[in-house]
Amino acid sequence: MSSIPNELLYTKEHEWVSAVDQTYTMGITDYAQAALGDIVYVQLPKVGEAVVAGKVCGEVESTKSVSDIYAPVTGTVVAINDALSNSPESINSEPYGAGWLAKIEVTAAPSELLTAAQYAEITA
């Protein structure tokens, strides 16, 4: 059973977001990291890059496969987790903490995000 914190919002593509004002921190869910297996590399969007909700903004590579990362919201990337370049396995050990991916300043109200209960339904 994967962890699904109630205070976060989720996408159908298994990303999570935490909002503080107009800045959303994003990562991949515990469910996603478990399905991927040992993560060995992550390609993140660049600071200043515009991202669009539902569109690919990076990728994560594991010992099993390479998977796209989808932007959970539309906006501009204002920070990335540089620590992942040296320790991408943080995504496996702390997907909701040290394994965060990027911070996005939102330019359009998010519409397709799921509550923890809704996300739990699609991962059951």
C-alpha atoms as a printed R data frame, in Angstrom:
    type eleno elety resid chain resno      x      y       z
1   ATOM     1    CA   MET     A     1  0.000  0.000   0.000
2   ATOM     2    CA   SER     A     2  1.513  3.320  -1.029
3   ATOM     3    CA   SER     A     3  1.438  6.488   1.007
4   ATOM     4    CA   ILE     A     4 -1.018  9.210  -0.114
5   ATOM     5    CA   PRO     A     5 -0.764 12.309   2.117
6   ATOM     6    CA   ASN     A     6 -4.133 14.053   2.511
7   ATOM     7    CA   GLU     A     7 -2.691 17.577   2.343
8   ATOM     8    CA   LEU     A     8 -1.406 17.149  -1.229
9   ATOM     9    CA   LEU     A     9 -3.166 17.195  -4.606
10  ATOM    10    CA   TYR     A    10 -2.483 14.653  -7.354
11  ATOM    11    CA   THR     A    11 -2.627 14.021 -11.090
12  ATOM    12    CA   LYS     A    12 -3.818 10.933 -12.943
13  ATOM    13    CA   GLU     A    13 -0.228 10.616 -14.222
14  ATOM    14    CA   HIS     A    14  1.033 10.125 -10.613
15  ATOM    15    CA   GLU     A    15  2.512 13.530  -9.811
16  ATOM    16    CA   TRP     A    16  1.762 15.353  -6.559
17  ATOM    17    CA   VAL     A    17  1.653 19.076  -5.774
18  ATOM    18    CA   SER     A    18  1.740 21.176  -2.651
19  ATOM    19    CA   ALA     A    19  0.625 24.790  -2.984
20  ATOM    20    CA   VAL     A    20  1.882 27.836  -1.112
21  ATOM    21    CA   ASP     A    21  0.182 30.900  -2.610
22  ATOM    22    CA   GLN     A    22  0.917 30.777  -6.367
23  ATOM    23    CA   THR     A    23  3.963 28.470  -6.078
24  ATOM    24    CA   TYR     A    24  3.393 24.744  -6.393
25  ATOM    25    CA   THR     A    25  6.037 22.190  -5.405
26  ATOM    26    CA   MET     A    26  5.777 18.996  -7.451
27  ATOM    27    CA   GLY     A    27  7.105 15.460  -7.352
28  ATOM    28    CA   ILE     A    28  6.109 11.929  -8.265
29  ATOM    29    CA   THR     A    29  3.993  9.885  -5.905
30  ATOM    30    CA   ASP     A    30  5.005  6.998  -3.699
31  ATOM    31    CA   TYR     A    31  2.886  4.767  -5.949
32  ATOM    32    CA   ALA     A    32  4.832  5.913  -9.028
33  ATOM    33    CA   GLN     A    33  8.283  5.515  -7.491
34  ATOM    34    CA   ALA     A    34  7.379  2.008  -6.273
35  ATOM    35    CA   ALA     A    35  6.178  1.031  -9.754
36  ATOM    36    CA   LEU     A    36  9.352  2.425 -11.346
37  ATOM    37    CA   GLY     A    37 11.785  0.679  -9.026
38  ATOM    38    CA   ASP     A    38 15.261  2.036  -8.321
39  ATOM    39    CA   ILE     A    39 15.533  5.518  -9.844
40  ATOM    40    CA   VAL     A    40 18.948  6.191 -11.383
41  ATOM    41    CA   TYR     A    41 18.470  9.459 -13.297
42  ATOM    42    CA   VAL     A    42 16.036 12.349 -13.526
43  ATOM    43    CA   GLN     A    43 15.766 15.049 -16.187
44  ATOM    44    CA   LEU     A    44 14.061 18.151 -14.810
45  ATOM    45    CA   PRO     A    45 12.722 21.233 -16.556
46  ATOM    46    CA   LYS     A    46 14.961 24.308 -16.488
47  ATOM    47    CA   VAL     A    47 14.388 27.290 -14.209
48  ATOM    48    CA   GLY     A    48 12.520 29.917 -16.235
49  ATOM    49    CA   GLU     A    49 10.936 27.307 -18.514
50  ATOM    50    CA   ALA     A    50  7.194 27.559 -19.142
51  ATOM    51    CA   VAL     A    51  5.299 24.325 -18.472
52  ATOM    52    CA   VAL     A    52  1.735 23.378 -19.380
53  ATOM    53    CA   ALA     A    53 -0.499 21.169 -17.234
54  ATOM    54    CA   GLY     A    54 -0.669 17.658 -18.664
55  ATOM    55    CA   LYS     A    55  2.335 18.130 -20.961
56  ATOM    56    CA   VAL     A    56  5.716 16.410 -20.552
57  ATOM    57    CA   CYS     A    57  8.223 18.505 -18.582
58  ATOM    58    CA   GLY     A    58 10.923 15.939 -17.807
59  ATOM    59    CA   GLU     A    59 11.638 12.266 -17.345
60  ATOM    60    CA   VAL     A    60 12.687  9.789 -14.732
61  ATOM    61    CA   GLU     A    61 14.824  6.761 -15.501
62  ATOM    62    CA   SER     A    62 14.839  3.657 -13.353
63  ATOM    63    CA   THR     A    63 16.445  0.252 -13.596
64  ATOM    64    CA   LYS     A    64 13.141 -0.899 -15.181
65  ATOM    65    CA   SER     A    65 12.187  1.881 -17.607
66  ATOM    66    CA   VAL     A    66 12.124  5.542 -18.589
67  ATOM    67    CA   SER     A    67  8.937  7.448 -17.796
68  ATOM    68    CA   ASP     A    68  7.780 10.941 -18.644
69  ATOM    69    CA   ILE     A    69  7.078 13.507 -15.945
70  ATOM    70    CA   TYR     A    70  3.984 15.601 -16.647
71  ATOM    71    CA   ALA     A    71  3.496 19.150 -15.411
72  ATOM    72    CA   PRO     A    72  0.661 19.120 -12.873
73  ATOM    73    CA   VAL     A    73 -0.030 22.846 -13.360
74  ATOM    74    CA   THR     A    74  0.586 25.569 -15.961
75  ATOM    75    CA   GLY     A    75  3.207 28.150 -15.113
76  ATOM    76    CA   THR     A    76  6.907 28.968 -14.951
77  ATOM    77    CA   VAL     A    77  9.530 26.821 -13.244
78  ATOM    78    CA   VAL     A    78 11.071 28.923 -10.450
79  ATOM    79    CA   ALA     A    79 13.257 26.242  -8.807
80  ATOM    80    CA   ILE     A    80 14.433 22.680  -9.369
81  ATOM    81    CA   ASN     A    81 15.816 20.137  -6.926
82  ATOM    82    CA   ASP     A    82 19.499 20.218  -7.932
83  ATOM    83    CA   ALA     A    83 20.306 17.565  -5.305
84  ATOM    84    CA   LEU     A    84 18.639 14.941  -7.515
85  ATOM    85    CA   SER     A    85 21.472 15.129 -10.058
86  ATOM    86    CA   ASN     A    86 23.751 13.448  -7.494
87  ATOM    87    CA   SER     A    87 21.152 11.425  -5.594
88  ATOM    88    CA   PRO     A    88 18.096 10.597  -7.744
89  ATOM    89    CA   GLU     A    89 17.374  7.735  -5.338
90  ATOM    90    CA   SER     A    90 15.949 10.377  -2.974
91  ATOM    91    CA   ILE     A    91 12.793 10.072  -5.057
92  ATOM    92    CA   ASN     A    92 12.517  6.436  -3.923
93  ATOM    93    CA   SER     A    93 13.281  7.055  -0.261
94  ATOM    94    CA   GLU     A    94 11.425 10.363   0.215
95  ATOM    95    CA   PRO     A    95  9.025 11.012  -2.684
96  ATOM    96    CA   TYR     A    96  7.119 13.656  -0.681
97  ATOM    97    CA   GLY     A    97 10.197 15.213   0.947
98  ATOM    98    CA   ALA     A    98 13.793 15.344  -0.291
99  ATOM    99    CA   GLY     A    99 12.653 13.778  -3.596
100 ATOM   100    CA   TRP     A   100 10.624 16.796  -4.762
101 ATOM   101    CA   LEU     A   101 11.280 17.747  -8.391
102 ATOM   102    CA   ALA     A   102 10.450 21.393  -9.126
103 ATOM   103    CA   LYS     A   103  8.611 24.497  -7.975
104 ATOM   104    CA   ILE     A   104  6.246 26.136 -10.447
105 ATOM   105    CA   GLU     A   105  4.757 29.608 -10.208
106 ATOM   106    CA   VAL     A   106  1.230 29.064 -11.469
107 ATOM   107    CA   THR     A   107 -0.115 31.297 -14.246
108 ATOM   108    CA   ALA     A   108 -3.472 29.530 -14.718
109 ATOM   109    CA   ALA     A   109 -5.784 28.044 -12.104
110 ATOM   110    CA   PRO     A   110 -5.253 24.273 -11.886
111 ATOM   111    CA   SER     A   111 -8.331 22.287 -12.864
112 ATOM   112    CA   GLU     A   112 -7.488 18.606 -13.213
113 ATOM   113    CA   LEU     A   113 -5.980 17.938  -9.780
114 ATOM   114    CA   LEU     A   114 -7.299 15.129  -7.594
115 ATOM   115    CA   THR     A   115 -7.782 14.944  -3.833
116 ATOM   116    CA   ALA     A   116 -6.008 12.201  -1.883
117 ATOM   117    CA   ALA     A   117 -9.264 10.197  -1.794
118 ATOM   118    CA   GLN     A   118 -9.736 10.500  -5.569
119 ATOM   119    CA   TYR     A   119 -6.111  9.511  -6.185
120 ATOM   120    CA   ALA     A   120 -6.466  6.519  -3.855
121 ATOM   121    CA   GLU     A   121 -9.390  5.318  -5.976
122 ATOM   122    CA   ILE     A   122 -7.362  5.274  -9.198
123 ATOM   123    CA   THR     A   123 -4.395  3.504  -7.571
124 ATOM   124    CA   ALA     A   124 -6.429  0.876  -5.695
